[in-house]
């Protein structure tokens, strides 16, 4: 804002100085013409020169003085005509503060409003007409010339300033309406996201919580049977315990995603990354499926946060697919990080019989996450196993 004010002040001084140079130069030309004539210079020539210079310098004043500056220019127009005019010199009233008067008319139209704007216009018109009348009383055949001078030297600059300020006000109004519309859209999106978050919470959390409750009840029932010597399967007990823990983890992830929809940025809502890989693998192993993990030069702290989260979610989805569609004998998870790329690969044994048909939404989600970072996904048979590999080029990471 300070820079804008100083820039406007510099422009005001530049306009004032240009007007001074133009008007003073016109008077000095008149000086040379008069010096070559038999008549001496008018007695008030130097006084007129000073009046014109001071009136033009007043154009550099702040905008709040525009009305006063316009009246000063009008008075200077008539005053210089009175000092320089007269039939003996042959001045017709066009010598004086012509440039400054035009600039004052433009500023009056641009900055003044209400009755002061019309007062300024009237003063400008009277200055043009009065200066001509003071210098050389016009004949009837010069009325058209007077009208043209009033039009070009007073009315036209005033209208130009008026149009400029109206145009600026119109553009500002358009910008304001656009900002209001954008804010309304943002508020609508926020409200919609909040409604979506509430619906997700009400719909999903109920079912996930019910799964956890039933799994916990079944696990307690098995423990009671074992305590009475009626048998029980330790593996089934472990599987039910994992179902219960997975339900709690799913609810935690759901709440984190809901916080994202609400726009929350607390540390408690931070998405999991590859630094939490051990917890993810332990959850898979708890189902009774052995998981072999290999990490080569993995440094999650050197990865962008968005890529860290995406790679974790890819590993999570690929491990889930291995549990759902694999033979349950073994799962191999390998993550390799180099200067050029990050590779997440999961291999599992193939279940005998026809392949299971799923919705493929999980694999499509993996492809989408990889594509966001300029990577890709390759999956298919690999010897006696099925392998899915997601590659993230680090150089293309935003």
N, C-alpha and C positions, 0 to 999 in steps of 0.2 A: 504494500500500500504506500509506503514511504517512497519507493522507487517510482510509482505512478505519479505521485504528487510532484516530485522533483522533475520528472519528465514533462509534465504539463507546464510547470513553471518555465522550463527551458524553451518550450515551444512558444509560450506567451512572449517571452523576451525576444525570440527570433522574429515573430510577427511584428512586434513593436519596432525593432531595429530596421526591418525591411521597409516598413511604412515611413520611418524617419528618412531613410536613404532616398526612397522614391519621392516623397514630398519636398524635401530640402533640395534635391537635385532639380526638380521642376522649378523651384523658386530661383535657383542659381542660373538656370537657363534664361529665365525671365530677366535676371540681373544683366546678363550679357546682351540680350536684345535691347534692354532699356539703355545700357551704356553706349550702344552704337547710335542711339537716337539723339536728336537734339535736346530732348528733355532729360533732366536729371532723374536719378532714382527717387522714388517716392520717399517722403520723410519717414514713413513708418515701415520701410522695407525690413530693416533688421529686427524690429519688434515683431513683425509678422513671422519672420524666420524662427524666432525663439518660441512664439506661440504655437506654431505648427509642430516644432520638435517636441515641446512639452506635452502637447495634446496626444501626439503619437506614442510617446513613451508611456503615457497613462494606460495604453492598451495592455501593458504587461501586468497591470494590477490583477488581483484575484477576481474570480467570476462574480463574487458578491458586490463588486463595485461597477458592474457592467452598466447599470442605469446611469450612474453618475458620469462614467467615461463617455457614454453616448451623448449626454447633454454637453459635456466639455467639447467633444468633437463638433457638435452642431454650432456651439458658440464660436469655436475657433474658425469654422468655415465662414460665418458671417463677419467675424472680426478681421480676418485676413483680407476679405473682399473689401471691407471698408478702408483698411490701411493701404491696400495696393490699387484699388479700383479708381475709376474716374475716366472721363473722356480724354483727358490730356495724356494718359498713359496708354489707353487703348486696351485695357484689360477687360475681358468679358465675364469675369467671375469664375473661370475654370482653373485659374491658378490659385493654389492653396493646399489644403489638406485633403486632396481628392482620394489618395490611397487610404489614409487613415479613416476617412469617413465611410468608405466601403467596408473596411474591416470592422468598424464599430457597428455598422448595420447588420453584418453577419452575426456578430457576437450577441447583439440585442435580440435577434430572432432566435438564436440558439439557447440563450440562458434565461431571458426574461419571460414571465408568464403573467396573465391577467392584464389589468389596466396599465401596468408599467410597460408592458410590451407595446401597447398601442400608443402610449405617451412617447416612447422612444421613436416609434415609426413616424409619428407626427413631427417630432423635433427634427428628424433627419430630412423629411420632405420640406419643411419650412426652411431648413438650413440651405438646401440646394436652391430653392426658389429665392430666398432672401439674399443669398450671395450674388446671384445674377442681377437681381433688382438693385442691390447696393452698388455694384460695380457699374453697370450700364442699364438704365431703365429700359426694359424691353418694349419693342413695338408690338402691334397686334399680330404681325406676321411671324413673331417668334414664340407664340404661345405653344405651338406644337413642339418646338425645340425644348421649351421648359418642361413640358410633360414628359418628353423622352428622357431628359436628364433626371427628373424626379423618379422615373421608372427604373432607370439603369443604376443610378448612384445611391438610391435609398430603398425603394420597394423590393427590387430584385435581390440584393444581398440579404435583406431582412427575411424574405421568403425562403431563401436558400438555407439560412440558419434555422429557420422554423422547421423546414423539411428534415434537415439533418437530425435535430434533436428528437423529432417525432419518430423518425426511422430507428434511432437508437433505442428509444423507449419501447417501440414495437418489438425489436429483437430481444430486449431484456425480458419483456412479457412472455415471448415465446420460450425463452430459456427457462423462465420461472415455471411455466406450465409443464415443460418437459421434465424439470426436476420433480415437480409435484407428482406427475404421472409415474415416474420411475420409483419414487418413494411409495406410492400406492401399490405398485406392482410388487415391490420388495416386501411391504407389509402383508400383502395377500399371500405371497409365497411363504413367508414365515408362519402365517396362520395355517396355511395348508400343510406345511411340514409338521407343525405342532399337532394338527388333527391326525395326520398320518402316523405320527409317533404314538399318539394315544391309542389309535386303532390297533397298531401292531402290538403294543404292550397288552392291551386287553385280550386280543385274540390269541397271540402266540404264548405269552407267559403263562396263561391258564393251562394250556395243554402240556407245555414243558414241565410246569410245576406238578401237574397230575402224574406225568411219567415218573418224575423223581419220587413222588410220594408212594406210588405203587411199587416201584423198585425197592424203596427202603422197607416197605411193609413185607415184601416177599423175602428180602434178605433177613429181616428179623425173624420171620417165620421159619426159615431154614436154620437159623442159629438156634431157635428153640427146639427144633427137631433133633439137632445134633446133641444138644444138652440132655435130652431125654433118651439118647441112645437109639433113636429111630432113623439114624442115617443122615444123609445130606451130602451134597456134592460141593466140595470146596471151590471147584472151578466155576460152578454156577453162582456160588456166593460171591466170588470175585467179579464175575461178569455183572451181576446185579449191582455190586458196589460201584463199578465203573459207569454203569448206566446212571446211577444216582449222581456221581460226580460230573458226568458229562451234562446232565440236566442243569446242575448248578453253573457249570461253565457256560452253557448255552444262554442261560439267563443273564450272566454277567456280560457276555458279548452283546446280547440284545440290548441291555441297558446302555452299553457304550455307544452302540449305533443310534439309539434313540437320543442320547445326549448330542451326538453329531447332528441329527436332524433338528434338535432344538438350538443348535449353534453354540453348545457349551464347549469350552476350551480348558477345562480344569485338568490338572495332571492325572486325576483319578480316571478320566475318560480316555486316556491315551490308548491307542490301538496297540495290540501285542505285535512284537517283531521277532526277528530271528534269535534275539537273545533269550527268548522264552521257548526255544526249540526243545529243551529237555522236558519241560512240562507236557508239551504236545506229544512227544514220543512216549513218555511214561503212560499217558492216557491210552495210547494204542496198545502198548505192552500189557496193560491191565486187562485187556480183553482176552489175553491168552495167546496172542500172535507175536512171535519174536520179531523184533525190528533191529536191523543192522544199520547203524548211522555212520556215515563217513563225511567229514568236512575237510576240505582242502583250502587252506589260507583264508578261512571265513573270518571276516572282521565286520560284524554288524555296525559297529560304531563309525565305520568309514563309509557307510552307505547313506544315501539320502533317506530321510524319514519315510517318505511316501513309498520308495522302493523297498525299504525294510519291511513295511507292513504288507505290501503286495506280495513279496516273496514268502512271507510267513503264511498268508492266506492261501497261496498256491500250494505250498507244502501240506497245509492242513487239508485242502480239498483232494490232493492226490493220494494222501494217506487214507482218507475216507473212502475214496474209490477203490483202493487196494483192499480194504476190509470188506467192502460191499461185493466186489466182483472177483476177488482173488480166491485162492484155494485155502487160505488161512494157515499155510505152513510157514511162510517167511515173507518179509517185506524188507526191501533195501532202500534206504533214503541216502542220497548223496547230494551234497551242496558244494559247489566249487566256485571260488571267487578269484578272479584275476584282475589285472589292470584293465582288460577290455570288456569282460562280461561276468555275469553271475548266472550260474546254471543250477537249477533245481531238478533233480531226477528221482523218480520213484519206480522201482521194479517189484513185481509180485508174481507168484506162481499162478498158473492158469487153472481155473476150476474145470474139472472134467464135465463133459456134456455140452449142450448148446449154451452159447454165451447169454448172460442175463441182459435184458433190455431195460435200460433206464431212461430217464427224461433227457439226459445229456446236458442238462442245464449247468451242472457242476463243471464239466469240461469246457463248455462255452464260456463260463465265467473265468476259467483259467486262461483261455485264449484272449479274452477281453483284457484281463489284467496285464498280460504280457504285451499285447498290442499297444497299450497306453504308454509303454516305455520303449516302443520300437522293437520289441522282441517277438518271439513266436513260440509255438508249442508243436512238438513232434511226438506222436504216440503210435505204438504198434508192437507186433511180436519181436522179441529179442531172444533168440535161442528158444529155450523152454519157458520163457517168462514173457510178461507183458510190461513194457516200459513206457513211461510218459515223461518227457523232458521239456521243461520251460526254460527259455534263454532270455536274459535281460542284458542288452548291450549297455554297458556303463557309460560309454562315451555319448550315447544318445539320451541319457537320463536328464530330464529337465531340472 
